[in-house]
Amino acid sequence: MRSTTTLAIITASVSTPPPPLPKHTRRNTTTPKPPPKQSKSPPLPSPSSSTSSNRPPLLSTFRWGEHRTHINYYAELASKLAEDARFEEFFMIVETITSGGGTSRVQAVEFSALLNADLVSKGILCLIENEEGFQRLNGVLIGFQKLGIAGALEVLLSDRPVVDAIGHEWIGFVIEDAMEPIEVVRNCVNKKNPQAAIRYADFCARSDEVFCASILEFGKRGDMASALTVFEASKHKLGCVNMYAYRTIIDVCGLCHDYSQSRSIYEELNAQNINPNLYVFNSLMNVNACDLTYTMSIYKHMQNLGIAPDIASYNILLKSCSLAARLDLAQEFYKEVEYLESIGSLKLDVFTYSTMIKVFTDERMWQMALGIKDKMLETGVTLNIVTWSSLISACAKSGLVDQAFVLFEEMLLAGCMPNSQCCNVLLNACVKALQYDRAFRLFQNWKNNSFQMTNKNLTLGGSQIVVNVPFKPTVSTYNVLMKACGTDHFLAKALMDEMETVGLSPNHISWSTLIGVYGGAGDVKSGVQVLKTMRESGVPPDVVAYTAAIKVCVKQRELNLAFSLFAEMKKYQIQPNMVTYNTLLRARTRYGSLIEVQQCLSIYQDMRKSGFQPNDYYLKELIEEWCEGIIQDNHRSQGELKNTSKRDLGGPHSLLLEKVASHLQRGTQSIAVDLRGLTKVEARIVVLAVLRMIKENYHPGEFMRDDMFIILGVQEVGTSVDKNEFDVKDAIIKLLKDNLGLEVLSLGPKIPNEIRINVENPFNSHPDLHEAIEETKLSKSPSRRPAVLHRLKVTRRSLYHWLQKKVQQENRRQIPHS
C-alpha cells in the first residue's frame, strides 16, 4: 500500500510542472526524456505508461543489478529534481533506488556517484536564497546523511558560491549537526581532496581536532603529500604552534616510511626556537627507532631541555636498541627503568618487558628471556600475545622444542589466545629439529580448531583440556609443512592442492619449496617444470624460484640446464642474487672446455657489474688448473698447483680474472696479451689461458696467420725498469721457450709514436696494442718524458708447429693399444 501511494506522488511530480519559483530562479523545468532507443536496452516509457512495460514501476520493489542500464536515467532525473530544489521528491527516488531488495549503503554510494554535482549545487544555492532556506537546508543535509550520500557535503566544501552564500560560521554548525566530523574527513580522504578537508576544518568549532584527524587519515592511506598540505594549512589557520598537529604529522611520517621528513619537521621547530613537548619527542624517536644514533641524539636533547622521559620513552629506546642489536645498551636502559620503578617514578608495563624478552630472543639468550617472564609474574603484569610469542620464539630459536611446547600450553592455560604466527613458530621449530610427526600432529589439531593439553594443577593425574581456536592455518603454515616433506613430493603437492581447496593461494615460497622437494627426490624434470606451472597459474617465477631450480640442476649435475635457466632469468629481466651467482660459479669442480670457462667468467663479470663482491679464490683455482693443462710434460700434482695458486691469490677484486675474461671473450682474431699490473704467476695463467683458447679454436690443416704479441709494460725514457716487469718477462720467456718450445722475440723498448709494426700486414692490427699506445699518448704532457713500450712477440710459425705437435699427440693418445 505504501509503495502504491508513493508511486502516485512521484508520477504527479514528474508529469506536472514544478510549482512556481521566484523570478530569479525560475527556469524551464520539464520532465527529462527517456534515453533514446538502443539495441541492447528498451526505451524507458513515461511514468504514466501501462504496467505492461518491460520494467517495473519506479517505486515498486527495485532490484539492484536488474535494469542497470536505466540507473543513469534515474540519476539524471534525481539531479534535475535537486536542481529545482525539489529535494523531497529527490529523496523519494534515491530512497527507492537504494532500498530495493534491502537497504544498502554501498548501493547509495554507487548511486550518489552518478548524481550531477553541479545540479545539486545549484539546487542547494537556490534553496538558500529562498525564505526559510536555512531551516530547509539543515533537513536536506540530514536527509543526505540518513541515505548515506556524502555528495551534499562535498558540494558545500568545494563550491565557493555556496560557501559564500551560507557563511563560514553557520555552515560549520550545519555540517557538524548533520554528520560526524570523522565521516566528513574520511569522505575527503577517499576523494583525495585535501583542500576540502582544510575548508571543513576551518568551518568547525574544534578546527584543531579536525585538522589532526585529517592529517592522520591521509597518513593511514599513505598519502604523505596531502597530509603535509593539511599540516601546512593548519599552521596558518590555527595561528599558533599546535604540538598535537606536530606530533600527528610526525606519526604520519612513520606510517609513510618518510623518516627524513620527520627530521625536517623537527628541525623546523628548532629553527623557530620552539621546544617540543614529551609526546612530540616520543613520536620522533619512535619514527626514527631504526637509527639508534639519531634516536640517542634526540633523547639527549630531550634530557638537556629538562624533559623527563616516561615509560613510553624508555620502551622506544629499548625498541631502537633491539633493532640495532645493542644488547649492552638495552640492558643499561632496563636497569635504569628498574631503578626508577623502585623509587616510584615509573611503572614498568607489558611493553617494556616484552621488548626486553625480544632483545634476549634475538641474541638466543632464552634463559634471560624466561627470567623476565618470572619478573612479570612476580609484579602481577599480565603476559600478552606478544610476550608469549617472544618467549616461545626464544626457545624455538635455541632448538628447545619441548620447552617451546611447555610455554605454549602455559599460554593456553593462562587464557591468552595464540595467533597463527605463534603456531607457525612452533611448527618451524619442529621442522628444524626434524620432528616432522610432531609438526603434522600440531597442524592436524589446528585444522580441527582445537588444541589439547594437560592441566597438571587440577588433579594428581592431570586433566585434559581442549581449547578451541578461531583462526585458520595460513600460507606460511603450509610453506613450513612443505619443508617437512623431505623428498616426498607427493605429500608436498597434496599440501599445495589443499591450500587451494581451503581458499589460500600458494605464493613464491610455496612454489620454490616444491621445486626443492622435487630436487631432493632427484626429479630434475619435474622441478624445472614447476617454473612453467607457476607462470601458467598467474605467479611469475622470481629469483628465489629460479635459484631453487638451478640448485636442483647443479646437485644432479645437469649443468647445461642450470646455465640455460640462468639465461632464461636474464631473458625475463629477473636479477640474480648472491646465491644464484655462487651456485653457478661453484657448479663445476673442473673445466673441460673453453666454452665452460667462458660461461663461468661471463657469470663472474655479470656478478661484479650487479654490485656483488664475489669470492675469487675458488674460481681462480679452477682457471689455473685449466690453464696448466696445456703443458703436457708438467709433472706437478694437482695439489702442488693449488698451493701455488694460494700463494698468489689477490683480493676480492681480482685483476687476474678480469684479464682472463677479456682475453677469452675476444677470441683469436687478434692475439695480443696485456700483462700490465700482474704478478709473474698471474701473467703465466693469462698467457696459458690465451694459448689454450688458440689450441681449442685451431682446426688441423689451418696455418696460423698472426703473431702473438705480449705487452709487458710502459716506461718513461730515462727511468729504471720496474723489477716486477723483469720478473714477469723472465717467467714468460722461460714458460714459452723451455716448457712449450715457442720462438720468442723481444721488440722493445720503442717510443710509441715511432712504433711501426708491419702496418701493411693486417694480421698485426691488435686492439690491446693500440689501446696501450693511445694510453701513453694521452698520458704524455710537454713537461713529461716520452714513454716506451716493452713487448714480446711469439712468432706465428712457432705457434703453428706447436699446434701441429699438440694435434699429433692427441691423435696418438686416441689410438687404442694393440
Buried (B, 14 or more C-beta within 10 A) or exposed (E): EEEEEBBEEBBEBBEEEBEEBEEEBEEEBEBBEBBEEEEEBBEBEEBEEEEEEEBBBBBBEBEBEEBEEBBEBBBBBBBBBBBBBBBBBBBBBBBBBBBBEEEBEEBBBBBBEBBBBEBBBBBBBBBBEBEEBBEBBBEBBBBBBEBBBBBBBBBBBBBEEBBEBBBEEEBBBBBBEBBEBEBBBBBBBEBEBBBBBBBBBBBBEEBBBBBBBBBBBBBBBEBBEBBBBBBEBBBEBBEEEBBBBBBBBBBBBBBBEBBEBBBEBBEEBEEEEEBBBBBBBBBBBBBBBEBBEBBBEBBEBBEEEEBEBBBBBBBBBBBBBBBBEBBEBBBEBBEBBEEBBEEEEBEBEBBBBBBBBBBBBBBEBBEBBBBBBEEBEEEEBEBEBBBBBBBBBBBBBBEBBEBBBBBBBBBBBEEBBBBBBBBBBBBBBBBBBEBBEBBBEBBEBBEEEEBEBEEEEEEEEEEEBEBEBEBEBBBBBBBBBBBBBEBBBEBBBEBBEBBEEEEBEBBBBBBBBBBBBBBBBEBBEBBBBBBEBBEEEEBEBBBBBBBBBBBBBBBBEBBEBBBBBBEBBEEEEBEBBEBBBBBBBBBBEEBEEBEBBBBBBBBBBBBBEEEBEBEBEEBBBBBBBBBBBBBEEEEEEEEEBEEBBEEBBBEEEBBBBBBBBBBBEBEBEBBBBBBBEBBBBBBBBBBBBBBBBBBEEBEEEEEBBBBBBBBBBBBBEEEEBEEBBBBBBEBBBEBBBEBBEBBBEEBBBBEBEEBEBEEEEEBBBBEBBBEBBEBBEEEBEEEEEEBBBBBBBBBBEBBBBBBBEBBEEEEEEEEEEE
